[in-house]
Amino acid sequence: MTSPSINPFAALSSMRTLMITLSRWSCRGCLALAASGVTVLSALVIWTVFMRWVMGQPPHWAEELPQLVLVWTTLLAAVSCTRNRSHLSAGLLPLLVRSPKIQRITGRITDATILIMLLLLAKAGMDLTSITMRQTTTALQIPAGIVYLSVPLCCTAMALVQLEHLLTPAPAAHGNFDSLPPHQGDAL
């Protein structure tokens, strides 16, 4: 009786497909939450301004709650920026290096370095979150770690996206990784 052989390329392809699917869904979820956060933040700021200047009594959470929403919204939106490679960059690589092959290699090294840094940030964020969960915020009296929890969660989602970038074949002779089109079917 022979044991069934497992094709390593098929397993790798399945893993890659799963990672891409997880990356896309996490990105879409983060983008939807970020859009909701912008809406909530706008409403909070309008309400705070109204209460402060019209009613003369700002709410006790006037600074703390909008700040919490802003931090979460920014980091959730950063997941989408990572997926679409739309973060701010200097774009110097095409000016300094003309070879498409060297640009692709440099792009892979950059993706790997970013992945490592995101994992380190996620670990540090988790440590900070666990330390601050026992403390409470001044106005809202919620665990302070809720603010810092955005770092490990969003950095993990960005790391998943970076892993997808590494598992995806490098673009052929685009020359500029910063100007690549966003993934098809993804919202900006």
MODELLER restraints for C-alpha pairs under 7 A, 6 or more apart:
rsr = mdl.restraints
at = mdl.atoms
rsr.add(forms.Gaussian(group=physical.xy_distance, feature=features.Distance(at['CA:16:A'], at['CA:167:A']), mean=6.40, stdev=0.5))
rsr.add(forms.Gaussian(group=physical.xy_distance, feature=features.Distance(at['CA:19:A'], at['CA:164:A']), mean=6.21, stdev=0.5))
rsr.add(forms.Gaussian(group=physical.xy_distance, feature=features.Distance(at['CA:20:A'], at['CA:164:A']), mean=5.71, stdev=0.5))
rsr.add(forms.Gaussian(group=physical.xy_distance, feature=features.Distance(at['CA:23:A'], at['CA:160:A']), mean=5.90, stdev=0.5))
rsr.add(forms.Gaussian(group=physical.xy_distance, feature=features.Distance(at['CA:23:A'], at['CA:161:A']), mean=5.32, stdev=0.5))
rsr.add(forms.Gaussian(group=physical.xy_distance, feature=features.Distance(at['CA:23:A'], at['CA:164:A']), mean=6.94, stdev=0.5))
rsr.add(forms.Gaussian(group=physical.xy_distance, feature=features.Distance(at['CA:26:A'], at['CA:157:A']), mean=6.63, stdev=0.5))
rsr.add(forms.Gaussian(group=physical.xy_distance, feature=features.Distance(at['CA:27:A'], at['CA:79:A']), mean=5.97, stdev=0.5))
rsr.add(forms.Gaussian(group=physical.xy_distance, feature=features.Distance(at['CA:27:A'], at['CA:80:A']), mean=5.47, stdev=0.5))
rsr.add(forms.Gaussian(group=physical.xy_distance, feature=features.Distance(at['CA:30:A'], at['CA:76:A']), mean=5.06, stdev=0.5))
rsr.add(forms.Gaussian(group=physical.xy_distance, feature=features.Distance(at['CA:30:A'], at['CA:77:A']), mean=6.53, stdev=0.5))
rsr.add(forms.Gaussian(group=physical.xy_distance, feature=features.Distance(at['CA:30:A'], at['CA:79:A']), mean=6.73, stdev=0.5))
rsr.add(forms.Gaussian(group=physical.xy_distance, feature=features.Distance(at['CA:31:A'], at['CA:76:A']), mean=6.46, stdev=0.5))
rsr.add(forms.Gaussian(group=physical.xy_distance, feature=features.Distance(at['CA:31:A'], at['CA:77:A']), mean=5.64, stdev=0.5))
rsr.add(forms.Gaussian(group=physical.xy_distance, feature=features.Distance(at['CA:31:A'], at['CA:80:A']), mean=6.22, stdev=0.5))
rsr.add(forms.Gaussian(group=physical.xy_distance, feature=features.Distance(at['CA:34:A'], at['CA:73:A']), mean=4.62, stdev=0.5))
rsr.add(forms.Gaussian(group=physical.xy_distance, feature=features.Distance(at['CA:34:A'], at['CA:76:A']), mean=5.48, stdev=0.5))
rsr.add(forms.Gaussian(group=physical.xy_distance, feature=features.Distance(at['CA:34:A'], at['CA:77:A']), mean=5.47, stdev=0.5))
rsr.add(forms.Gaussian(group=physical.xy_distance, feature=features.Distance(at['CA:37:A'], at['CA:69:A']), mean=6.22, stdev=0.5))
rsr.add(forms.Gaussian(group=physical.xy_distance, feature=features.Distance(at['CA:37:A'], at['CA:73:A']), mean=5.29, stdev=0.5))
rsr.add(forms.Gaussian(group=physical.xy_distance, feature=features.Distance(at['CA:38:A'], at['CA:73:A']), mean=6.73, stdev=0.5))
rsr.add(forms.Gaussian(group=physical.xy_distance, feature=features.Distance(at['CA:41:A'], at['CA:66:A']), mean=5.83, stdev=0.5))
rsr.add(forms.Gaussian(group=physical.xy_distance, feature=features.Distance(at['CA:41:A'], at['CA:69:A']), mean=6.28, stdev=0.5))
rsr.add(forms.Gaussian(group=physical.xy_distance, feature=features.Distance(at['CA:41:A'], at['CA:70:A']), mean=6.84, stdev=0.5))
rsr.add(forms.Gaussian(group=physical.xy_distance, feature=features.Distance(at['CA:44:A'], at['CA:66:A']), mean=6.36, stdev=0.5))
rsr.add(forms.Gaussian(group=physical.xy_distance, feature=features.Distance(at['CA:48:A'], at['CA:58:A']), mean=6.08, stdev=0.5))
rsr.add(forms.Gaussian(group=physical.xy_distance, feature=features.Distance(at['CA:48:A'], at['CA:59:A']), mean=6.65, stdev=0.5))
rsr.add(forms.Gaussian(group=physical.xy_distance, feature=features.Distance(at['CA:48:A'], at['CA:62:A']), mean=5.83, stdev=0.5))
rsr.add(forms.Gaussian(group=physical.xy_distance, feature=features.Distance(at['CA:51:A'], at['CA:57:A']), mean=5.55, stdev=0.5))
rsr.add(forms.Gaussian(group=physical.xy_distance, feature=features.Distance(at['CA:51:A'], at['CA:58:A']), mean=4.99, stdev=0.5))
rsr.add(forms.Gaussian(group=physical.xy_distance, feature=features.Distance(at['CA:51:A'], at['CA:59:A']), mean=6.92, stdev=0.5))
rsr.add(forms.Gaussian(group=physical.xy_distance, feature=features.Distance(at['CA:52:A'], at['CA:58:A']), mean=4.29, stdev=0.5))
rsr.add(forms.Gaussian(group=physical.xy_distance, feature=features.Distance(at['CA:60:A'], at['CA:139:A']), mean=6.11, stdev=0.5))
rsr.add(forms.Gaussian(group=physical.xy_distance, feature=features.Distance(at['CA:61:A'], at['CA:139:A']), mean=5.44, stdev=0.5))
rsr.add(forms.Gaussian(group=physical.xy_distance, feature=features.Distance(at['CA:61:A'], at['CA:140:A']), mean=6.36, stdev=0.5))
rsr.add(forms.Gaussian(group=physical.xy_distance, feature=features.Distance(at['CA:64:A'], at['CA:139:A']), mean=6.73, stdev=0.5))
rsr.add(forms.Gaussian(group=physical.xy_distance, feature=features.Distance(at['CA:68:A'], at['CA:147:A']), mean=5.95, stdev=0.5))
rsr.add(forms.Gaussian(group=physical.xy_distance, feature=features.Distance(at['CA:72:A'], at['CA:150:A']), mean=5.71, stdev=0.5))
rsr.add(forms.Gaussian(group=physical.xy_distance, feature=features.Distance(at['CA:75:A'], at['CA:150:A']), mean=6.79, stdev=0.5))
rsr.add(forms.Gaussian(group=physical.xy_distance, feature=features.Distance(at['CA:75:A'], at['CA:154:A']), mean=6.01, stdev=0.5))
rsr.add(forms.Gaussian(group=physical.xy_distance, feature=features.Distance(at['CA:76:A'], at['CA:154:A']), mean=6.03, stdev=0.5))
rsr.add(forms.Gaussian(group=physical.xy_distance, feature=features.Distance(at['CA:79:A'], at['CA:154:A']), mean=6.61, stdev=0.5))
rsr.add(forms.Gaussian(group=physical.xy_distance, feature=features.Distance(at['CA:79:A'], at['CA:157:A']), mean=6.44, stdev=0.5))
rsr.add(forms.Gaussian(group=physical.xy_distance, feature=features.Distance(at['CA:79:A'], at['CA:158:A']), mean=5.13, stdev=0.5))
rsr.add(forms.Gaussian(group=physical.xy_distance, feature=features.Distance(at['CA:81:A'], at['CA:87:A']), mean=5.59, stdev=0.5))
rsr.add(forms.Gaussian(group=physical.xy_distance, feature=features.Distance(at['CA:82:A'], at['CA:158:A']), mean=6.27, stdev=0.5))
rsr.add(forms.Gaussian(group=physical.xy_distance, feature=features.Distance(at['CA:82:A'], at['CA:161:A']), mean=6.87, stdev=0.5))
rsr.add(forms.Gaussian(group=physical.xy_distance, feature=features.Distance(at['CA:83:A'], at['CA:161:A']), mean=5.68, stdev=0.5))
rsr.add(forms.Gaussian(group=physical.xy_distance, feature=features.Distance(at['CA:84:A'], at['CA:182:A']), mean=4.66, stdev=0.5))
rsr.add(forms.Gaussian(group=physical.xy_distance, feature=features.Distance(at['CA:84:A'], at['CA:183:A']), mean=6.40, stdev=0.5))
rsr.add(forms.Gaussian(group=physical.xy_distance, feature=features.Distance(at['CA:85:A'], at['CA:178:A']), mean=6.36, stdev=0.5))
rsr.add(forms.Gaussian(group=physical.xy_distance, feature=features.Distance(at['CA:91:A'], at['CA:178:A']), mean=6.53, stdev=0.5))
rsr.add(forms.Gaussian(group=physical.xy_distance, feature=features.Distance(at['CA:94:A'], at['CA:175:A']), mean=5.98, stdev=0.5))
rsr.add(forms.Gaussian(group=physical.xy_distance, feature=features.Distance(at['CA:94:A'], at['CA:176:A']), mean=5.81, stdev=0.5))
rsr.add(forms.Gaussian(group=physical.xy_distance, feature=features.Distance(at['CA:97:A'], at['CA:103:A']), mean=6.77, stdev=0.5))
rsr.add(forms.Gaussian(group=physical.xy_distance, feature=features.Distance(at['CA:100:A'], at['CA:173:A']), mean=4.90, stdev=0.5))
rsr.add(forms.Gaussian(group=physical.xy_distance, feature=features.Distance(at['CA:100:A'], at['CA:175:A']), mean=5.47, stdev=0.5))
rsr.add(forms.Gaussian(group=physical.xy_distance, feature=features.Distance(at['CA:103:A'], at['CA:175:A']), mean=6.33, stdev=0.5))
rsr.add(forms.Gaussian(group=physical.xy_distance, feature=features.Distance(at['CA:104:A'], at['CA:170:A']), mean=6.44, stdev=0.5))
rsr.add(forms.Gaussian(group=physical.xy_distance, feature=features.Distance(at['CA:107:A'], at['CA:177:A']), mean=6.89, stdev=0.5))
rsr.add(forms.Gaussian(group=physical.xy_distance, feature=features.Distance(at['CA:108:A'], at['CA:166:A']), mean=6.64, stdev=0.5))
rsr.add(forms.Gaussian(group=physical.xy_distance, feature=features.Distance(at['CA:111:A'], at['CA:162:A']), mean=6.23, stdev=0.5))
rsr.add(forms.Gaussian(group=physical.xy_distance, feature=features.Distance(at['CA:111:A'], at['CA:165:A']), mean=7.00, stdev=0.5))
rsr.add(forms.Gaussian(group=physical.xy_distance, feature=features.Distance(at['CA:111:A'], at['CA:166:A']), mean=6.48, stdev=0.5))
rsr.add(forms.Gaussian(group=physical.xy_distance, feature=features.Distance(at['CA:115:A'], at['CA:159:A']), mean=5.30, stdev=0.5))
rsr.add(forms.Gaussian(group=physical.xy_distance, feature=features.Distance(at['CA:115:A'], at['CA:162:A']), mean=5.65, stdev=0.5))
rsr.add(forms.Gaussian(group=physical.xy_distance, feature=features.Distance(at['CA:115:A'], at['CA:163:A']), mean=6.86, stdev=0.5))
rsr.add(forms.Gaussian(group=physical.xy_distance, feature=features.Distance(at['CA:118:A'], at['CA:155:A']), mean=5.42, stdev=0.5))
rsr.add(forms.Gaussian(group=physical.xy_distance, feature=features.Distance(at['CA:118:A'], at['CA:156:A']), mean=6.99, stdev=0.5))
rsr.add(forms.Gaussian(group=physical.xy_distance, feature=features.Distance(at['CA:118:A'], at['CA:159:A']), mean=5.71, stdev=0.5))
rsr.add(forms.Gaussian(group=physical.xy_distance, feature=features.Distance(at['CA:119:A'], at['CA:155:A']), mean=6.89, stdev=0.5))
rsr.add(forms.Gaussian(group=physical.xy_distance, feature=features.Distance(at['CA:119:A'], at['CA:156:A']), mean=6.68, stdev=0.5))
rsr.add(forms.Gaussian(group=physical.xy_distance, feature=features.Distance(at['CA:119:A'], at['CA:159:A']), mean=6.50, stdev=0.5))
rsr.add(forms.Gaussian(group=physical.xy_distance, feature=features.Distance(at['CA:121:A'], at['CA:152:A']), mean=6.92, stdev=0.5))
rsr.add(forms.Gaussian(group=physical.xy_distance, feature=features.Distance(at['CA:121:A'], at['CA:155:A']), mean=6.69, stdev=0.5))
rsr.add(forms.Gaussian(group=physical.xy_distance, feature=features.Distance(at['CA:122:A'], at['CA:151:A']), mean=6.22, stdev=0.5))
rsr.add(forms.Gaussian(group=physical.xy_distance, feature=features.Distance(at['CA:122:A'], at['CA:152:A']), mean=3.90, stdev=0.5))
rsr.add(forms.Gaussian(group=physical.xy_distance, feature=features.Distance(at['CA:122:A'], at['CA:155:A']), mean=5.29, stdev=0.5))
rsr.add(forms.Gaussian(group=physical.xy_distance, feature=features.Distance(at['CA:122:A'], at['CA:156:A']), mean=6.05, stdev=0.5))
rsr.add(forms.Gaussian(group=physical.xy_distance, feature=features.Distance(at['CA:123:A'], at['CA:152:A']), mean=6.60, stdev=0.5))
rsr.add(forms.Gaussian(group=physical.xy_distance, feature=features.Distance(at['CA:125:A'], at['CA:148:A']), mean=6.46, stdev=0.5))
rsr.add(forms.Gaussian(group=physical.xy_distance, feature=features.Distance(at['CA:125:A'], at['CA:149:A']), mean=6.87, stdev=0.5))
rsr.add(forms.Gaussian(group=physical.xy_distance, feature=features.Distance(at['CA:125:A'], at['CA:151:A']), mean=5.29, stdev=0.5))
rsr.add(forms.Gaussian(group=physical.xy_distance, feature=features.Distance(at['CA:125:A'], at['CA:152:A']), mean=4.94, stdev=0.5))
rsr.add(forms.Gaussian(group=physical.xy_distance, feature=features.Distance(at['CA:126:A'], at['CA:149:A']), mean=6.84, stdev=0.5))
rsr.add(forms.Gaussian(group=physical.xy_distance, feature=features.Distance(at['CA:126:A'], at['CA:152:A']), mean=5.45, stdev=0.5))
rsr.add(forms.Gaussian(group=physical.xy_distance, feature=features.Distance(at['CA:128:A'], at['CA:148:A']), mean=6.79, stdev=0.5))
rsr.add(forms.Gaussian(group=physical.xy_distance, feature=features.Distance(at['CA:129:A'], at['CA:145:A']), mean=4.53, stdev=0.5))
rsr.add(forms.Gaussian(group=physical.xy_distance, feature=features.Distance(at['CA:129:A'], at['CA:148:A']), mean=5.26, stdev=0.5))
rsr.add(forms.Gaussian(group=physical.xy_distance, feature=features.Distance(at['CA:129:A'], at['CA:149:A']), mean=5.52, stdev=0.5))
rsr.add(forms.Gaussian(group=physical.xy_distance, feature=features.Distance(at['CA:130:A'], at['CA:145:A']), mean=6.75, stdev=0.5))
rsr.add(forms.Gaussian(group=physical.xy_distance, feature=features.Distance(at['CA:132:A'], at['CA:144:A']), mean=5.54, stdev=0.5))
rsr.add(forms.Gaussian(group=physical.xy_distance, feature=features.Distance(at['CA:132:A'], at['CA:145:A']), mean=4.61, stdev=0.5))
rsr.add(forms.Gaussian(group=physical.xy_distance, feature=features.Distance(at['CA:133:A'], at['CA:143:A']), mean=5.04, stdev=0.5))
rsr.add(forms.Gaussian(group=physical.xy_distance, feature=features.Distance(at['CA:133:A'], at['CA:144:A']), mean=5.69, stdev=0.5))
rsr.add(forms.Gaussian(group=physical.xy_distance, feature=features.Distance(at['CA:133:A'], at['CA:145:A']), mean=4.27, stdev=0.5))
rsr.add(forms.Gaussian(group=physical.xy_distance, feature=features.Distance(at['CA:134:A'], at['CA:143:A']), mean=6.34, stdev=0.5))
rsr.add(forms.Gaussian(group=physical.xy_distance, feature=features.Distance(at['CA:135:A'], at['CA:143:A']), mean=5.57, stdev=0.5))
rsr.add(forms.Gaussian(group=physical.xy_distance, feature=features.Distance(at['CA:135:A'], at['CA:144:A']), mean=5.58, stdev=0.5))
rsr.add(forms.Gaussian(group=physical.xy_distance, feature=features.Distance(at['CA:136:A'], at['CA:142:A']), mean=5.08, stdev=0.5))
rsr.add(forms.Gaussian(group=physical.xy_distance, feature=features.Distance(at['CA:136:A'], at['CA:143:A']), mean=4.35, stdev=0.5))
rsr.add(forms.Gaussian(group=physical.xy_distance, feature=features.Distance(at['CA:136:A'], at['CA:144:A']), mean=5.03, stdev=0.5))
rsr.add(forms.Gaussian(group=physical.xy_distance, feature=features.Distance(at['CA:137:A'], at['CA:143:A']), mean=6.24, stdev=0.5))
rsr.add(forms.Gaussian(group=physical.xy_distance, feature=features.Distance(at['CA:137:A'], at['CA:144:A']), mean=5.31, stdev=0.5))
